[in-house]
Amino acid sequence: MSPETIRWTTDHVQSNHGIGVLLRGKSGDILDGKSFAAMVHAFGAWIETDSEETSRRVHNALVTVVTGTEESVKVANNG
């Protein structure tokens, strides 16, 4: 499978209390914790972010503590 671009934003009607949502690729569908957990278990999906701050926001948006997927959100080591 090829990588899919995921965009995090707080400017969405379903962003609760400024936590933000993750939007999938060109479709703009919301990626929630349950969907992400299914992808992790099905084919080892992960999300790379560019900073610890973005990683924290992704964790909050997906509620990774509840889904048990916190190790699947990684900061890319580009240097």
N, C-alpha and C positions, 0 to 999 in steps of 0.2 A: 504494500500500500504506500502511496506517496503521502508526504506530509500535507496537512491541512492547516491553513492559516486561521487562527482564532484571534478575535479582537476583544479586548476588555474595555467596557465603557460604563460610566455612571449616567450618561445622557440617554437613558432608555426608560420607557414607562414602567418596566418591570424591575428596575433597579430600586431595591428597598433600602431606605435610609442611607443612600449614597454608597452602599457596599459595591454595587456594580453588577454587571452580567457579562458573561462570555458569549460572543456571537460567533457562530461557525461560518467559516469561509464565505463564499459568495451568497449563500442562501440567507444569511442573517438569522438563522434559527438559533435559539438560546441553547447553550450547552449547560445542563444542570448537573449537579453532583451525581444523581442516579445514572444519567446517561454516560457520564465520564467513567464512573465506576464500572459500568458494563463494558466499556471499551478497554479499560485497563485489564479486566479479567479475561476478555475475549482475545485480545491480541497485543497486550503489553503496552498500551498507549501511554504517552507522557506528554507533559507540556513544558516547554523551555521558555523561560522568561529572561529579560535583559537586566533585571535587578532584584535585590532582596525585597524592595518595596512592592514591585509588581508581583513577585511571588507571593507575598503576604496577601495582597488583594485577591489574587487568584484563589488562594486557600480559602479566604473568607467567602468569595463568591460561590465556590463549589461546596463549601462546608465539608472540607476533606476530613476533618476529625470524625465526623459522623459516617462518612462513606469508607473510611479506612484506606484512602488513596494518597495520603500526604507525601509519601516517598515518590510519587509519580509526577510531582510538580518540581522541576529542576531549574536552576539558574545556569544558563549557558556560560561556559568558560571560554571567552573569546580573547584570551590574551595571555 
